[in-house]
Amino acid sequence: MAVRPPSSDDLAAVAAGYRLELSEQDIVSFSPFALGLLGSWDAVERLYARTAPAAPRERAFSRPPEEENPLGAWYVRTDITETDDGPLAGRTVAIKDNIMVAGVPMMNGSHTVEGFVPTRDATVVSRVLAAGGTITGKAVCEDLCFSGGSHTSRTGPVRNPWDTTRSAGGSSSGSAALVASGAVDLALGGDQGGSVRIPSAYSGTVGHKPTHGLVPYTGAFPIELTIDHLGPITRTVEDAALMLGVLAGPDGLDPRQPETIEPVDYLAALDAPTRGMRVGVVPDWF
């Protein structure tokens, strides 16, 4: 992404904003440093261009008008299906907007990323499509995913579907709101410090943060390797287990994952007896 070099007027405005009281001579002397820094970014872009993938596939998308987006939960709408067969066949899925869908804009809730169009699908998106799911849009998330509320996205606040005067929680705010409202059957969320679990608690959905490394993070906007997770947001535990079965497993690209992960039938595991299990309750949290 090209960065426009700052003019002398730009540098003077920044200096004035910080009350640096620089002279015209100072501004002139600083210009080569600014140009040198940005020149290094251009060098990175040239190196990337040597191995850059082909242009993104063309996928239709639209920005929904306000009357079709009453919760403010959609970033863009799509209709992407690759197969009619699989465990998610016939199910509609929203993708949190920190996860790449090739050919569809990704903003991550922030003006900083606005205008970026991925050239590749995230691993989890490829798996949802291969399982027969239909991606009906990108769900609004909080600005760079740094909020547990639902008010920081640059597209505007996401409203709680049960009471539109209240927060939907974050940072996977749109994903949970769309599932809870019935706009989609399933959604993908991302969790670092509760970003799947918080909006699920606010909206009454099932939000699952998988075990570290179980679901590949490849193709999602990162915060930090040890806390980045992707997981399902659904209306039922059964649907969460179904979706986890689609998402889980190594992709050979995520460095956090072991080389092999034994497959588990999570749906069948729901029928396992709970006899002997112990549940701990921390009274200070209530």
N, C-alpha and C positions, 0 to 999 in steps of 0.2 A: 504494500500500500504506500504510494508515494506521499512524501511529506513536503509541503511547500516551504522553501527556505524563508525565514523571517526577513522582512525589510528593515531598514534603519528605523522607520516609524514604528514597526512592531516592537523592536527592541526598546525604543524609547518609551512606548506605552507600558511594557512590562516593568521597566525600571521605575517609571512614575507610580505604577500600582504598588510597588514595594517601597516607595519613597527613598530610592537610592540616590536621587539628585545627581545623576550622571551628566557630564558635559557632552557636547556633540563629539568631541575628540574621544571621550571614553566609549561612546556608542560605536564609533568607527573602529576602535581598537578591539572591541568585543565581537564584531561581525565575523572575522575569520574563525573564531572559536566555535560559534554557532554553526557556521557553514561546515566546518570540519566534522563536528558531531553528526550532523545530518548526512554528511557525505558518507560516513561509516555505515549508516543505515541503508543508503543507496547501494553500497557494496554488498551488504547482506542480501538485498533484493536481487542483485545481479547473480549472486551465487545460487540463490533459490531458483531463479529462472532456468538454470541449467538442467535441473531435475524436476521442475514443477510438473504436476500431473496435467492431463488435458483439461480443457475448459469443462466446467461443471455441466452435467447432463441437464437438459431442459426439462424442468418440472413446473407445471402451472401452479401459481399461488396468487392469493389476493389478500388485501388488508380489509378486514370486515368493517362495515360502517357501524357507527355507535349503536344504532337500533338493533343490529344483529350481534352485538357484543355487550350485553347489558351488565355483565360482571367485570368487564375489562380484562378478561382472562385469556383471550386469543391475541397472539401477536400477528400471525398470518394464518390463513386457511389453505388447506391443500386437499387433495384426494389421490393418495398414492397407494396402489395395490400392485403386488408383483405376482401373487399366486392366489388361487381360490381354495387351496388345500393346505391343511396344517392345523395345529391346535388353536391358533388364533383366527381361523377363517371366519369371516363375517363380523369380527369384532373391530370397533373403531378405537383408535389410539391417538392420544395427544402426546407430543414430545416436548419436554421442557426446553426452553430456548437457550440453554447452555450446551445442547447436544447437537452435533452436526447432522443435517439432512442435506445431501448434495443437491445443489441447484435452488435451494430455498434459503432466504435471508436468515441470518442468525445475529441477534443483537445482544444477547446475554443481559438484557435489561438496561443497557448502558449506551450513551452516545459514543463512548470510546470505541465500541465494536460495531456501531451502526454502519451499514453498507457492506459488511462482510458476507460473502456468499460461498459456502464450503464447496469444495470440488469432490468430496468423498462423504459417504455415509459413515457415521460412527458404527462401531461393531454392534452395539445394541440395536441400532436402527436396522442394520442389515438382517439381524436375527428376527426382529419383529416382522419384517416384510417377508422373510423366508418362511415364517410360521403362518403366513396367511393374513396377518393383521393389515388393516387399512389405516394409514396415517392421515388424519383429517385436519392436522394443523400443528403449529408450534404454540406452546402455552407460555404466556408471560411469566418471567421470573424476576426476582429482585435485582437491583443494580449490582452487577458483578457477583451476584449471589451472596452479598454481605449483609443480609437482614433477615431477621426472624419475623418481621412484619410483612405487610403487603402494600406498602405505600411508597417504596423507593424506586420502582421501575420508571424509566423515563417515558414510557408510554402511558403512565398514569396508574392509579391505584387499582388493585384487584379486590373486588367486593365479596364478602362471605355470602354464599348462596342461600343460607338460612336466615340471614339478617344483613341486608346490603349496607346498613350503617356501620357494620363491624368489620374488623380485620379478617382476612382469610389465612393469615399466617404466612411464613415464608421460609426459605426463599423459593420453594417450588409452589408458589402461590396459585398460579394459573392452573397447574396440573391438578391440584386437589380440588379447586373450585369447579373445574370442568367435570371431573368425575362425580363429585357430590351432587351437582346440578342435573346430571343425566345427559350432559352434552356429548360425552364420550363414555365408552365402556371401561377403558383402561387408560393409564397414563404412565409415562416415564418421568421420574424425578431424580434429582441429584441431592446428595446429603454430605455435608462436611461436619456441621455442628448441630444437626437436627433439621436440616432443610427439607427432608421428606417427612419426618415425623411430626414436626410442628404444624405445618398446614393440614396434615391428616387429622391431627388432634382437634384443630380449630373447625374443620369441616365435617368430621365424622366419617372419614374414609379409612381404609386400611393402608398404612404407609409402612413399607418394609425397607430397612437399611440392611443389606446383606452383609455376611461375614467378609472381612477385609480380603480383597483379592478374588472373591468368588465370581463377581461380575466384572468384565473388562471395562475400563474407563476410557479406552481408546476412542478418540474423536469427541471427547467432552472437554469443555473449558475447565482447566485445572485451577485449584487453589494450592493444594499441597498433597504430595503423593501419599502420605500416611493417613490422611483423613478423607480423601476423595472417594466417594461411593456413588453408584447409580443403582436405583431400585424401583420397584413397581409401586404405583398408587392405584388402588382398586376399591370397589364397593364391598367385596367380600374376601374372607380369608382364602376361600377356594380359588378365586381369581388371582390373588397374590401368589399362591403356590403354582398355579398354572403358568403365570407370566415368569416367575423365577426359573421354572424349568426351561423356558425358552432363552432366558438371558444368561444363565450361569454357564461357566466353563471357560477355559483358557482360549485366547485368540492368537497367542504367539507374538503379540505386540506390546501388551501391557507388562512393564517390567515388575510389577508387584505380584504378578500371578505365578504360581508354581507351574512347572511344565505339564503336569497332569493333575486333573481334578476329577475324582470319581463321580460319575453321573448319579444323581439321586432322583427318584420319582417323588417329588414333593407333594403331589396330589395324593398319592397312595399313603404317604407318611402322615397325612391328616387323620387317617383311620387308626393309627397306632394308639394303643391304650395309654392313658395318662397315669395309671396306677403307679404309685411310688415316686412320682415327681413332686418336688418341693418348690413352693413359690415364696420368695422373700418379699416383704413389704417394708419400705423405709418410712416410718411414721412421720418423720420430719417433713416429708414431701407432701403430706396431706393436712 
